[in-house]
Amino acid sequence: MSNFLSLEEIKVGLNFGKGTIPVGRLASRDRKIYYEYDATFLTRGLNISPLELPFQASVQTFDPHLFEGLPGVFNDSLPDGWGRLLLDRLLRSKNILREEISALDRLAHVGVTGIGALVYEPDYDLISTNENINLDTLSRHTQQVLDGEAEEVLAELLALNGSSTGARPKALIGVDAARKNIIHGNHALASDFQYWLVKFANSMDGKDAGAIEYVYSIMAKQAGLTMAETHLFPSMEGAGYFSTQRFDRNAEQRFHTHTACGLLHSDFRTPSLDYEDLLSLTQVLTRDVREVEKMFRLAVFNVLSHNRDDHSKNFTFLMDATGEWKLSPAYDLTFSSGPRGEQSTMVMGEGKSPSLEHLIKLGVDAKIDRTRIDRVIEQTCHALSQWETLAKEYGVSQGNIELINRKIRTNF
């Protein structure tokens, strides 16, 4: 761990599953970060961040007060919340303060196993194994860490986390087709395993948090949203562990991922986005009206389902090896409150109480056919009407069934 500190330079690459393509390098001088594209990469035409990272040969610098001085696309590679807590705790156990490590040091920890196709060298990622995982044991370990205990499991949990983001504890796992065997999922998997992500409760969650998110994923699919496959793994305590297949992997094929946060340099901690911005971003990036409609569907679902934690890191775009961009499958859909109880992403300027009228105007201004707008809203309302039935089936507590039902019903 001692060689993990004070990196002055790190190489950036892209790996779509067939080896690493050099992209550029990041360097730190006098507490400022500089970035330079590899000259050969510029000839490929694969613009990894079209809006805020100019595709040019000159050395570039960025706002030192945003993303620790990194361009947004590389900040997207860094874990926040749970992943950052694990690394900071592990460093502290080795008498290293978090103030002593830089953003480049953190990227070196992500190495070649992060979310998406970006890879970093040197690679200080912790080696994980292909041993079987017991989710109940893993859940107990995460709770011990949240309680400030169990230093001996920090390295294992960190190896399982990759660069997954968000406040809830997560692990990157491999799951077989029968969903009976679960192994570490950071490195290459055998052909009969797939890349998944599993979530555990944080200190604020109830024991049915996983079941609530699973029911939301079912309703989202019924509402016509594109979702990765989801599953509720059984738990010895509580209603189960929510898990979803990773959309940045397809067997050994990898996709470049970029959040709205990183694309727009819009810090998710200070919400300022409107869904109008996101629909425009989708049009500019994908140039596909079908992708714009997907974003509109997501806006409708989030508002009507009372998912108010819809900040800029919860919208992601995928780029393949040809440079084609698409909106990622929807994720992090669950009952939640935003800042001061408002929607984190506004709808036509309204955050406190966005209505059907705001959603209709959003669609009309995006030039979506009014018949399609009405159909999306009707389909979403029908899907959300299944809440009580599905929630009872999957073990959501009666108190949460009634609370969420009341909130959903006020929206339509």
C-alpha positions in Angstrom: 0.0 0.0 0.0 3.0 2.4 0.5 3.5 2.6 -3.3 -0.1 3.7 -3.7 0.6 7.3 -2.8 1.5 10.5 -4.6 1.2 9.4 -8.2 2.3 12.2 -10.6 1.1 10.6 -13.8 -1.4 7.9 -14.9 -2.1 6.4 -18.3 -5.7 6.2 -19.6 -6.9 3.5 -21.9 -10.1 2.0 -23.4 -10.8 -1.7 -23.4 -13.9 -2.8 -25.2 -13.0 -6.4 -24.6 -10.2 -7.0 -27.1 -7.2 -5.4 -25.5 -6.4 -1.8 -24.3 -6.3 1.2 -26.7 -4.1 4.0 -25.4 -6.3 7.1 -24.9 -4.1 9.7 -23.1 -2.5 10.6 -19.8 -3.3 12.5 -16.7 -0.6 14.3 -14.7 -0.5 16.2 -11.4 1.7 19.2 -11.0 1.5 21.8 -8.2 -1.9 20.5 -7.0 -3.4 20.9 -10.5 -4.3 18.1 -12.9 -3.4 18.2 -16.6 -4.7 15.9 -19.4 -3.3 15.2 -22.8 -4.8 12.9 -25.5 -2.6 10.3 -27.2 -1.9 11.5 -30.7 -2.8 8.2 -32.3 -6.1 8.0 -30.4 -7.2 11.3 -31.8 -7.1 9.7 -35.3 -9.6 7.1 -34.3 -12.4 9.7 -33.9 -13.7 8.1 -30.7 -14.7 11.1 -28.7 -15.1 9.8 -25.1 -16.6 13.0 -23.7 -18.0 15.3 -26.5 -19.2 18.2 -24.4 -16.6 19.1 -21.8 -13.3 17.4 -22.9 -12.2 19.0 -26.2 -11.0 16.4 -28.7 -7.7 18.1 -29.4 -4.0 17.6 -29.1 -3.2 20.4 -26.6 -2.7 19.9 -22.9 -5.9 20.7 -21.0 -6.7 21.7 -17.4 -10.0 21.9 -15.6 -11.8 23.5 -12.7 -9.8 22.5 -9.6 -12.9 22.9 -7.4 -15.0 20.4 -9.4 -14.4 16.6 -9.4 -11.0 17.1 -7.7 -9.7 18.8 -10.8 -10.5 15.8 -13.1 -12.5 16.0 -16.3 -16.0 14.6 -15.7 -15.4 11.5 -17.8 -12.6 10.3 -15.5 -14.5 11.4 -12.4 -17.2 9.0 -13.5 -14.7 6.1 -13.0 -14.3 7.0 -9.3 -16.5 5.4 -6.6 -18.3 7.7 -4.3 -20.3 6.9 -1.1 -19.7 3.3 -0.1 -16.6 2.7 -2.4 -14.9 5.8 -1.2 -15.6 5.0 2.5 -14.0 1.5 2.0 -10.8 2.9 0.5 -10.5 5.6 3.1 -11.1 3.2 5.9 -8.5 0.8 4.5 -5.9 3.6 4.1 -6.6 4.8 7.7 -6.0 1.2 9.0 -2.5 1.6 7.4 -1.9 5.0 9.0 -2.6 6.9 5.7 -5.0 9.8 5.8 -7.5 10.4 3.0 -6.1 13.9 2.6 -2.8 12.4 1.6 -4.0 10.7 -1.5 -5.0 12.3 -4.8 -7.6 11.7 -7.5 -4.9 10.0 -9.6 -4.1 7.6 -6.7 -7.8 6.8 -6.5 -7.9 6.1 -10.3 -5.0 3.8 -9.9 -7.1 1.8 -7.4 -9.8 1.5 -10.0 -7.2 0.2 -12.4 -8.6 -2.1 -15.1 -11.7 -3.4 -13.3 -13.9 -0.4 -13.0 -17.3 0.2 -14.4 -17.3 0.9 -18.2 -14.4 0.5 -20.6 -11.9 3.1 -19.3 -8.8 1.5 -17.7 -5.9 3.1 -15.8 -2.2 2.3 -15.4 -0.6 1.8 -13.0 -3.2 -0.6 -11.6 -3.4 -0.9 -7.8 -6.7 -2.7 -7.8 -7.0 -5.4 -5.2 -7.0 -8.9 -6.5 -10.2 -10.8 -6.0 -10.8 -14.6 -6.4 -13.4 -16.7 -8.1 -14.5 -18.2 -4.7 -18.2 -18.5 -3.9 -19.8 -15.7 -2.0 -22.5 -15.9 0.7 -24.7 -12.8 0.5 -25.8 -13.0 4.1 -22.1 -13.1 5.2 -21.3 -10.2 2.9 -24.3 -8.2 4.2 -23.1 -8.8 7.8 -19.7 -7.6 6.9 -21.0 -4.4 5.2 -23.0 -3.6 8.4 -19.9 -4.1 10.5 -18.0 -1.6 8.4 -20.9 0.9 8.6 -20.7 0.5 12.4 -17.0 1.3 12.3 -15.8 -2.3 12.9 -14.3 -5.2 11.0 -11.1 -3.8 9.6 -10.1 -7.3 8.5 -12.9 -7.4 5.8 -12.1 -4.0 4.2 -9.8 -5.4 1.5 -12.3 -8.1 0.5 -15.2 -5.6 0.3 -13.1 -3.1 -1.6 -12.1 -5.8 -4.2 -15.8 -6.5 -4.7 -16.8 -2.9 -5.1 -15.0 -1.9 -8.2 -16.0 1.7 -9.1 -19.7 1.3 -8.4 -21.2 4.5 -7.1 -23.9 5.5 -4.7 -24.4 5.5 -0.9 -25.8 2.0 -0.5 -23.2 -0.8 -0.1 -22.7 -2.7 -3.4 -20.7 -5.7 -4.7 -19.8 -6.6 -8.2 -20.5 -10.3 -8.5 -20.6 -13.2 -11.1 -23.9 -15.2 -11.2 -24.5 -18.4 -13.0 -27.5 -19.0 -15.2 -29.4 -20.9 -12.5 -28.7 -18.0 -10.0 -27.5 -20.5 -7.5 -23.7 -19.8 -7.5 -22.3 -16.4 -6.8 -18.7 -15.5 -7.1 -16.5 -12.4 -7.2 -17.3 -10.4 -10.4 -14.5 -7.9 -10.9 -12.3 -10.0 -13.2 -13.0 -12.2 -16.3 -15.7 -14.8 -15.7 -16.2 -18.3 -16.9 -18.7 -18.5 -19.9 -21.5 -19.8 -17.7 -21.4 -16.8 -15.4 -22.7 -13.2 -16.0 -21.7 -9.9 -14.5 -24.1 -8.6 -11.9 -24.3 -6.0 -9.1 -25.9 -6.7 -5.7 -27.0 -4.0 -3.2 -27.1 -4.2 0.6 -28.9 -2.0 3.1 -27.3 1.1 4.5 -27.9 2.5 8.0 -31.0 4.4 6.8 -32.7 1.5 5.0 -35.4 -0.8 6.3 -35.1 -4.6 5.8 -37.4 -4.4 2.8 -35.3 -1.9 0.8 -34.2 -4.6 -1.6 -37.8 -5.8 -2.1 -39.0 -2.2 -2.8 -36.4 -1.7 -5.5 -37.2 -5.1 -7.0 -40.9 -4.3 -7.2 -40.0 -0.9 -8.8 -37.9 -2.7 -11.4 -40.9 -4.9 -12.3 -43.2 -1.9 -12.6 -40.6 0.0 -14.7 -40.5 -2.9 -17.2 -44.3 -2.9 -17.3 -44.1 0.9 -17.9 -42.0 0.2 -21.0 -38.6 1.3 -19.6 -35.5 -0.5 -20.8 -34.1 -2.3 -17.8 -31.3 -4.8 -17.3 -32.4 -8.1 -15.8 -33.1 -7.9 -12.1 -33.4 -10.5 -9.3 -34.3 -10.6 -5.6 -31.9 -13.0 -3.9 -33.2 -14.5 -0.7 -32.0 -13.2 2.7 -31.8 -14.7 6.2 -32.9 -11.3 7.4 -35.3 -9.1 5.6 -37.1 -9.5 2.3 -34.1 -10.1 0.1 -31.1 -8.5 -1.7 -31.8 -6.5 -4.9 -29.5 -7.4 -7.8 -29.2 -6.4 -11.4 -27.2 -7.5 -14.4 -24.5 -5.0 -15.3 -25.2 -3.1 -18.5 -21.6 -2.1 -19.1 -20.7 -5.7 -19.8 -22.0 -8.2 -22.4 -19.9 -11.4 -21.8 -16.4 -10.0 -22.3 -17.5 -7.0 -24.4 -17.3 -3.7 -22.5 -19.0 -0.4 -23.1 -17.8 3.1 -22.3 -20.1 4.7 -19.7 -20.6 8.4 -19.1 -23.1 9.9 -16.7 -25.0 13.1 -17.3 -23.1 14.4 -14.3 -19.7 13.8 -16.0 -20.9 14.8 -19.5 -22.3 18.2 -18.4 -20.0 18.8 -15.5 -23.1 19.1 -13.4 -22.2 18.1 -9.8 -24.9 15.8 -8.5 -24.4 17.1 -5.0 -25.9 20.5 -6.1 -28.9 19.6 -8.2 -29.5 22.1 -11.0 -30.7 19.9 -13.9 -34.1 19.8 -15.6 -35.4 16.9 -17.6 -35.6 19.4 -20.4 -31.8 19.4 -20.3 -31.6 15.6 -20.3 -33.9 15.2 -23.3 -31.8 17.8 -25.2 -28.6 16.0 -24.1 -30.0 12.7 -25.3 -30.8 14.2 -28.7 -27.4 15.8 -29.1 -25.5 12.7 -28.1 -27.5 9.9 -29.8 -29.2 11.8 -32.6 -32.0 9.3 -32.2 -35.6 10.2 -31.4 -36.2 6.7 -30.0 -33.5 7.4 -27.3 -35.1 10.8 -26.5 -38.4 9.0 -25.9 -36.7 6.5 -23.6 -35.5 9.5 -21.5 -39.0 10.9 -21.5 -40.4 7.6 -20.3 -37.8 7.6 -17.5 -38.9 11.2 -16.5 -42.5 10.1 -16.4 -41.8 7.0 -14.3 -39.5 8.9 -11.8 -42.1 11.6 -11.2 -45.1 9.4 -10.9 -43.4 6.7 -8.8 -42.0 9.3 -6.3 -38.4 8.5 -7.2 -37.0 11.8 -6.2 -33.3 10.8 -5.9 -33.0 11.3 -9.7 -29.8 13.2 -9.7 -27.3 13.6 -12.5 -25.3 10.4 -11.7 -28.5 8.3 -12.2 -28.6 8.9 -15.9 -25.9 7.2 -18.0 -25.0 6.9 -21.7 -23.1 4.0 -23.3 -20.7 4.2 -26.2 -19.6 1.1 -28.1 -16.3 0.5 -30.0 -17.7 2.2 -33.1 -18.4 5.5 -31.2 -22.2 5.1 -31.2 -24.0 6.5 -28.2 -27.2 5.2 -26.6 -29.0 5.8 -23.3 -28.2 3.1 -20.8 -30.9 0.9 -19.3 -32.6 2.6 -16.4 -31.2 2.0 -12.9 -31.5 3.1 -9.2 -35.3 3.2 -9.5 -37.0 3.1 -6.1 -39.1 5.2 -3.7 -37.0 8.0 -2.5 -36.9 11.7 -1.4 -34.8 14.3 -3.0 -33.3 17.5 -1.6 -35.8 19.2 0.7 -38.3 16.5 -0.5 -38.2 17.8 -4.0 -37.4 16.1 -7.3 -33.6 16.2 -7.8 -34.1 16.8 -11.5 -36.8 19.4 -12.2 -39.6 19.1 -14.8 -39.9 22.3 -16.8 -38.7 24.3 -13.9 -40.8 22.6 -11.3 -39.1 20.6 -8.5 -41.5 20.6 -5.6 -44.7 19.3 -7.2 -44.2 18.3 -10.9 -47.6 17.4 -12.4 -48.9 15.6 -15.4 -49.2 19.0 -17.1 -45.4 19.6 -16.6 -44.7 16.1 -18.0 -46.9 16.7 -21.0 -45.2 20.1 -21.7 -41.8 18.3 -21.4 -42.8 15.8 -24.1 -44.4 18.4 -26.4 -41.4 20.7 -26.2 -39.2 17.7 -27.1 -41.4 17.2 -30.2 -42.7 13.9 -29.1 -46.1 13.1 -30.7 -49.0 14.0 -28.3 -50.5 10.5 -28.8 -47.2 8.9 -27.7 -47.0 11.2 -24.7 -50.5 10.2 -23.5 -49.7 6.5 -24.2 -46.5 6.7 -22.1 -48.3 8.3 -19.2 -51.2 5.8 -19.4 -48.8 2.8 -19.5 -46.9 4.2 -16.5 -50.0 4.8 -14.4 -51.2 1.3 -15.2 -47.8 -0.2 -14.2 -47.7 1.8 -10.9 -51.3 0.6 -10.0 -49.7 -2.8 -9.5 -47.7 -1.6 -6.5 -49.8 -3.0 -3.7 -50.2 -6.5 -5.2 -46.5 -6.8 -6.1 -45.3 -5.4 -2.8 -47.3 -7.9 -0.8 -46.0 -10.7 -3.0 -42.4 -9.8 -2.4 -42.4 -9.1 1.3 -42.6 -5.3 1.6 -43.8 -4.2 5.1 -47.4 -3.1 5.4 -46.3 0.3 6.6 -44.2 0.9 3.5 -46.9 -0.5 1.2 -49.4 2.1 2.6 -46.9 5.0 2.6 -45.7 4.4 -1.0 -49.2 3.7 -2.3 -50.4 7.0 -0.8 -47.5 8.9 -2.5 -47.9 7.2 -5.8 -51.7 7.8 -5.9 -51.3 11.5 -5.3 -49.4 11.8 -8.6 -52.2 10.6 -11.0 
